[in-house]
Amino acid sequence: MFLEVLTEKQIEIVGSLAEEIWTEHYIPIIGKAQVDYMLDRFQSKESISEQIRSGFLYFLIKEDNRFIGYIGVQPKGDELFLSKIYIQYSERGKGFGKKAIQFIERLAKERGLRKIVLTVNKNNRVAIEAYEKLGFINLGSVIQDIGSGFIMDDYKMEKNLL
């Protein structure tokens, strides 16, 4: 179900999924201009390749011989930063998000990491509620300038694994 992204073809699949999922999900939340900017800056083939070279781990989520989403994580000290978890709209509500979080928890524990941290857009209510149901705690506001006049207005959340 979870396939580590190692090849150029797999990186292209992640990029294609990113464009589909981000366009559908985030334009109503942050607008088309910021989505286009973030896709180019953070989810282009070149950007994903560079992230992997710098220690990010990407995994494709596969169901019935097709890719339905992806995960991006980065070990940082004693924690695992959950940077990306995206599932196609047609596949949401079927338990794939929960399975992905369970996979991420196992990955963190195998590496001896004690918690998972993430940031989530303050207006992404469905995701925030899902994270809370899965044991994540909201630690408060984090605002990041990502360049070109755009900001990410998020909550930082974490889940202790001990």
C-alpha positions as CSV (number, residue, x, y, z in Angstrom):
1,M,0.0,0.0,0.0
2,F,2.9,2.4,0.7
3,L,5.7,2.6,-1.8
4,E,8.8,4.6,-1.1
5,V,9.5,7.1,-3.9
6,L,13.0,6.4,-5.3
7,T,12.8,6.8,-9.1
8,E,12.2,9.7,-11.5
9,K,9.0,8.1,-12.7
10,Q,7.7,7.9,-9.1
11,I,8.6,11.5,-8.6
12,E,6.6,12.4,-11.7
13,I,3.6,10.5,-10.2
14,V,3.9,12.5,-7.0
15,G,4.0,15.7,-8.9
16,S,0.9,14.7,-10.9
17,L,-1.0,13.8,-7.8
18,A,0.1,17.0,-6.1
19,E,-1.3,19.1,-9.0
20,E,-4.6,17.3,-9.0
21,I,-5.1,17.2,-5.2
22,W,-3.8,20.7,-4.4
23,T,-5.8,22.3,-7.1
24,E,-9.1,20.7,-6.0
25,H,-8.5,21.1,-2.3
26,Y,-6.6,24.3,-1.7
27,I,-7.9,26.8,-4.2
28,P,-11.0,27.4,-2.1
29,I,-8.8,27.8,1.0
30,I,-5.8,29.9,-0.2
31,G,-6.6,30.9,-3.8
32,K,-5.3,29.8,-7.2
33,A,-2.2,32.2,-7.2
34,Q,-0.8,30.7,-3.9
35,V,-1.6,27.1,-5.0
36,D,0.2,27.7,-8.3
37,Y,3.2,29.2,-6.4
38,M,3.4,26.5,-3.8
39,L,3.1,23.7,-6.4
40,D,5.9,25.2,-8.4
41,R,8.1,25.9,-5.4
42,F,7.4,22.8,-3.2
43,Q,5.9,20.1,-5.5
44,S,7.7,20.4,-8.8
45,K,9.7,17.4,-10.0
46,E,12.9,19.4,-9.3
47,S,11.7,20.4,-5.8
48,I,10.7,16.9,-4.8
49,S,14.0,15.5,-6.1
50,E,15.9,18.1,-4.0
51,Q,13.8,17.4,-0.9
52,I,14.6,13.6,-1.2
53,R,18.3,14.4,-1.6
54,S,18.1,16.5,1.6
55,G,16.5,13.8,3.7
56,F,12.8,13.8,3.0
57,L,11.1,10.5,2.5
58,Y,8.2,10.4,0.1
59,F,5.7,7.4,-0.2
60,L,3.1,6.8,-2.8
61,I,-0.2,5.4,-1.5
62,K,-1.4,2.6,-3.7
63,E,-4.8,0.9,-3.8
64,D,-6.1,-1.5,-6.4
65,N,-3.1,-1.1,-8.7
66,R,-3.4,2.7,-8.9
67,F,-1.9,5.6,-6.9
68,I,-4.4,7.6,-4.9
69,G,-2.2,9.8,-2.8
70,Y,1.2,10.4,-1.2
71,I,3.1,11.2,2.0
72,G,6.2,13.3,2.6
73,V,8.0,13.1,5.9
74,Q,11.3,14.3,7.3
75,P,13.2,13.1,10.4
76,K,14.3,16.0,12.5
77,G,16.1,15.3,15.7
78,D,13.8,13.2,17.8
79,E,10.7,13.9,15.8
80,L,9.2,13.1,12.4
81,F,7.9,16.1,10.5
82,L,4.8,15.2,8.6
83,S,5.1,17.6,5.7
84,K,2.6,16.2,3.3
85,I,-0.3,13.7,3.4
86,Y,-2.6,14.0,0.4
87,I,-5.3,11.6,-0.8
88,Q,-7.5,12.0,-3.9
89,Y,-10.9,13.5,-3.3
90,S,-12.7,10.3,-4.6
91,E,-10.8,8.2,-2.0
92,R,-11.3,10.3,1.1
93,G,-13.5,9.0,3.9
94,K,-12.4,5.4,3.2
95,G,-9.8,5.0,6.0
96,F,-6.7,5.7,3.9
97,G,-5.8,8.8,5.9
98,K,-5.9,6.7,9.1
99,K,-3.9,3.9,7.5
100,A,-1.3,6.5,6.4
101,I,-1.0,7.9,9.9
102,Q,-0.5,4.4,11.3
103,F,2.2,3.8,8.7
104,I,3.9,7.1,9.6
105,E,3.7,6.2,13.3
106,R,5.4,2.8,12.6
107,L,8.0,4.5,10.5
108,A,8.8,7.0,13.3
109,K,8.9,4.3,16.0
110,E,11.2,2.1,13.8
111,R,13.6,5.1,13.7
112,G,13.4,5.7,17.4
113,L,11.6,9.0,17.1
114,R,9.3,10.1,19.9
115,K,6.8,12.3,18.2
116,I,5.2,13.3,14.9
117,V,4.7,17.0,14.2
118,L,2.9,18.8,11.4
119,T,1.4,22.1,10.3
120,V,-2.1,22.4,8.9
121,N,-3.8,25.4,7.4
122,K,-6.1,27.0,9.9
123,N,-9.0,26.9,7.5
124,N,-8.6,23.2,6.7
125,R,-11.2,22.2,9.2
126,V,-11.7,18.6,7.9
127,A,-8.0,17.8,8.2
128,I,-7.7,19.4,11.7
129,E,-10.6,17.4,13.0
130,A,-9.1,14.2,11.5
131,Y,-5.8,14.8,13.1
132,E,-7.4,15.5,16.5
133,K,-9.4,12.2,16.2
134,L,-6.1,10.4,15.5
135,G,-4.5,11.8,18.7
136,F,-2.8,15.0,17.6
137,I,-2.8,18.0,19.8
138,N,-3.0,21.6,18.5
139,L,-0.1,23.6,19.8
140,G,-1.2,26.9,18.4
141,S,-0.6,29.3,15.5
142,V,2.5,29.3,13.2
143,I,2.7,31.9,10.4
144,Q,5.5,31.4,7.8
145,D,6.5,33.7,5.0
146,I,7.0,31.5,1.9
147,G,8.0,34.3,-0.4
148,S,6.5,36.3,-3.3
149,G,4.0,37.9,-0.8
150,F,2.5,34.6,0.3
151,I,2.2,33.2,3.9
152,M,1.2,29.9,5.4
153,D,-1.2,30.6,8.2
154,D,-1.2,27.3,10.1
155,Y,-1.6,25.4,13.3
156,K,1.2,23.3,14.6
157,M,0.1,19.9,15.8
158,E,1.9,17.0,17.4
159,K,1.4,13.5,18.5
160,N,3.6,11.9,21.1
161,L,4.5,8.3,20.5
162,L,5.8,7.3,23.9
